């Protein structure tokens, strides 16, 4: 009986670690996507700013 209980705890522990690992990996992927999106938006804003600046100097 003690062996069955220990096996159940071991199996439960492995599943908990697997779930936590998947959550952590998903959060890291989400963070990478958000930072990539932020860099992209920053690049677009910088290009618009430079375009306005260059158009403003022509006049």
N, C-alpha and C positions, 0 to 999 in steps of 0.2 A: 504494500500500500504506500509506504514512504517513497518507494521508487516511482510509482505512478504520479505522486504529488510533485516530486522533484522534476520529473519529465515534463509535467504540465507547466511548472514554473519556468523551466528552461525554454519550452516552446513559446510560452507567452512572452518571455523576455526577448527572444529573438524577433518575434513579430512586432513588439513595441519598438525595438531598435530599428527595424526595417521601416516602420511607419515614420519614425522621427527622421531617419535619413532621407526618406522621400520628401518630407516636408521641408527639410533644410535645403535639399537640392532644388526644389521648386522655388523656394524663396530666393536662393542665389540666382537662379535663372531669371526670375522676375526683376531682381535688382539690376542684373546686367541689361535686360531689355529696357528698363526705365532709364538707365544711364546712357544707353545707346540712343534712345529717343531724345533725351535732353541734349546730347551732343549734336544730333541732327537738327533740332530746333534752334540751337545756338548758332550753328552754321548758317541756317536759313536767315535768321535775324541779322547776323553779321553781313551777309551778302546784300540784304535789303538796305541796311544802314550804309554800306559802302556805295551802293547804287544811288541812293538819295544824296549822299555826300558828293559824289562825282557829278551828278546832274545839277546840284546846287552850285558847284564851282563853275560850270559852263555858262551860267546866266550872269 
